[in-house]
Amino acid sequence: MIRAATPADAPALGAMHAAAWAEAYPPLVAAGLLPPGLFAEMTDPVQRAASWARILAAPLLPGGTLLAEEDALLGFVSVAPARDAALGTAGEVTGLYLRRAAQGRGVAVALLDAGFGVLRAAGLGDAGAWCVTGNAPAERFYAARGAVAGPRRIEHRGPHAIAETGWIWRSLSQPARPG
């Protein structure tokens, strides 16, 4: 089931987000693509829950964070008007994360489609997503869903610098392609 997140979801969302980082990103840390300090911050469920409490209390786009759940939270997508003009799109997929156990089951595609629906309902006809440059699984996923590699940037999160590539969907009129 996919549903809109509420502020009450912040603790579970924080725990799921931290766990998804812990499952997905050790190879990027080992390759030098993600700073170890940022990895430590992002895998702290207490910090993630506090961040999600702030985000869900004042969303950039009402209904813009969607959760996929069965017996537990499987993943989320978060969408908003683009936060950085360099992306070159009206909308942005600000986050798309799944627990490893949910991968390969169509959950990410369903979340992405639902997020595109929120963007379309807000009058936003295209979107992009920033991705750590060299994150091959995410890059393959976005490309298989019709996105093309776009601008590059260095994102600064506190003392951490991360090379990112924008992945662009020029039209949200079609659903994301299944894998």
KADAGI-V896743 format. One record per backbone hydrogen bond with DSSP energy under -1.0 kcal/mol. NH is the residue of the N-H (numbers start at 0). CO is the residue of the C=O. Records with the same first field share a line. If there is no record, write none. Layout:
NH = CO, CO
//
This chain:
2 = 66
4 = 64
8 = 5
9 = 6
12 = 8
13 = 9
14 = 10
15 = 11
16 = 12
17 = 13
18 = 14
19 = 15
20 = 16
21 = 17
22 = 18
23 = 19
24 = 20
28 = 24
29 = 25
30 = 26
31 = 28
32 = 27
33 = 27
38 = 34
39 = 35
40 = 36
41 = 37
42 = 38
43 = 40
47 = 43
48 = 44
49 = 45
50 = 46
51 = 47
52 = 48
53 = 49
54 = 50
55 = 51
56 = 52
57 = 53
63 = 60
65 = 76
66 = 2
67 = 74
68 = 0
69 = 71
73 = 67
74 = 67
75 = 96
76 = 65
77 = 94
78 = 63
79 = 91
81 = 89
86 = 83
87 = 84
90 = 125
91 = 79
92 = 127
93 = 77
94 = 77
96 = 75
98 = 73
101 = 98
102 = 99
109 = 105
110 = 106
111 = 107
112 = 108
113 = 109
114 = 110
115 = 111
116 = 112
117 = 113
118 = 114
119 = 115
120 = 116
121 = 117
122 = 119
123 = 118
126 = 168
127 = 90
128 = 166
130 = 164
132 = 162
134 = 131
135 = 133
138 = 134
139 = 135
140 = 136
141 = 137
142 = 138
143 = 139
145 = 142
146 = 141
147 = 167
149 = 165
152 = 163
154 = 161
156 = 159
159 = 156
161 = 154
163 = 152
164 = 130
165 = 150
166 = 128
167 = 147
168 = 126
171 = 124
//
